[in-house]
Amino acid sequence: IVKTVKYMGFNSIRLSYAEAMITHSGIGAAAPVPNNHLLDANPKWKGLSALEVFDAVVEAITDEGLLVVLSRRMWQTGWCCSGSDGSEVWYNENYTMEDWLNSLTFMASRYRKNKRVIGIDIFNEPRVVDGDGTIPWWGAPLGVTGSLGYRLADWRVAAAQGAVYVWKGDPNALVIVEGQLY
């Protein structure tokens, strides 16, 4: 696939990941590949953790001379994007902002020695949380929303903090910030 992408004239790949691949189970084991059938075309990767498979994919892409932009797509594995997929904003009841920030540092640090991994898209499509009406907004005004039945989460502040945490892991990384609401 990588050779085909290069042959088609592309010079980079945006490589998405679910943050669950970098977390560990309660017994200290690395997160597994969510569905081993996904590895049927690459049986040598069977038995590896999700993060080890991701490492192998990054290596295959960059060894072919292409650039990689890491893209934090989801918190858990699954299909993106809706207002109820658990990855609408950068935090939820099971996952803190600190968890998200630390994961950005982890990923930036992990690939900083590979000069073809040029940056990180820190959060995919911040969007309305259907369950509680939270709306990600750029520069959310304080105190305006409570009486209207929804609340704003300041994506501008979170994105700035996310960039700082990426640069803790790799001070040369390009940080990509997506706009809110798709």
Secondary structure, 3 states (H helix, E strand, C coil): CHHHHHHCCCCEEEEEEEHHHHCECCCCCECECCCHHHHCCCHHHCCCEHHHHHHHHHHHHHHCCCEEEEEEEECCCCCCCCCCCCCCCCCECCECHHHHHHHHHHHHHHHCCCCCEEEEECCCCCCCCCCCCEEEECCCCCCCCHHHCCEEEEHHHHHHHHHHHHHHHCCCCEEECCCCCC
